[in-house]
C-alpha cells in the first residue's frame, strides 16, 4: 500500500441514478415514489431554455412537498458556461439545502470548473450558517473532461462520483455514431481466414477505454464511478449487457433515463445471495486463518489472501447497505 492513503467519499448506495426533468411535475412525483437509489432532478439538457426558471421553481416545490426519504437527491445544474447556472445553485440551495445531497456538474472540463462551484456553494453555506456539506458529482462527457479527468476527480473534498456521459462525449470526440450508449456494428475485429474459408467479425465495446479511464480516476480519488445513459429504453437486454460491462470494469451503478431501467440497474448492481455467501465464507476463512497465525489460506481450491478480504468486504458491505434501506 502506498503511503498516500485514498480518502473515500461518503458511502451511498448508487446502483441506479434516475434522471428526472424538473419541468415535469408528474415525473417528479413518480420519481419520489420510485425505487431509484439516487434521483437527479434535471435543469440542464432535459429542460428547454424557456422552461428553465419554472423548472427551478418546480424542483424547489417538489423538494418541500414530496417524500424523498430512502433516496439520495441530486440537482443537475446548467453548465458553467451558461447564465442559468448561478441561479440554479443559489435559488435551490438557499431554499432547501437540507433536502439536497448532491449537485451534478455537467460537462466538467477542468479542475477550475469544480473549484468555481465549490467556492459558490461554500459561500452560500457560510452565509446561511449551514453545517451540512453538499457533495458533487461530475459528468465526464467531453474530450476536455476526459483529458483532465484525474485533476477533476481530485479538485474538491466535496467530490463523490464521476459519471460517463456517453452522448455528449460521442459528439465532443466526433465519434461516428448517433446511438446513446451501447455497441456499434462497425466497431469490431475481423479475424484472419479460418480453415473453413470464412472470416468472423466480432463486435467490440467502443466505450471500453473511456469508462475504464474514468473508473481509474474515480477509484484513485475515493469516488464512485457511475455509467451513464442507455438511450434505447425499449431494449432491456441491451441495457443489461452495457451495465454488466460497466460493472466488470468497476462501476457501482448506472443511469436510468426511464423508470423501467431503475429496477434493472438495482438488480444488476446488487450482489446475488450466492456471491454474498461466498464473500462471507472468505471473511470467515481469513478470520480463522489469522487466529492460527496464517497470512493466506485456500477455500474451495482457491487461494485467499488480504486482497481477497478487501473484495469480499466490499460485497458484504454493499449487501448490508441494501438491506438497511429495505431495498
NORNORSUL-V85367 format. One record per helix or strand of 2 or more residues. SS is the DSSP state (H for helix, E for strand). FROM is the first residue (numbers start at 1). TO is the last residue. If there is no record, write none. Layout:
ss->(SS | SS)
from->(FROM | FROM)
to->(TO | TO)
This chain:
ss->(E | H | E | H | E | H | E | H | E | H | H | E | H | E | E | H | E | H | E | H | H | E | E | H)
from->(16 | 25 | 38 | 49 | 72 | 85 | 102 | 111 | 135 | 143 | 149 | 159 | 166 | 188 | 201 | 208 | 224 | 236 | 253 | 260 | 273 | 297 | 302 | 306)
to->(21 | 32 | 42 | 65 | 76 | 99 | 105 | 128 | 140 | 147 | 153 | 164 | 172 | 190 | 203 | 220 | 227 | 249 | 256 | 268 | 291 | 299 | 304 | 324)
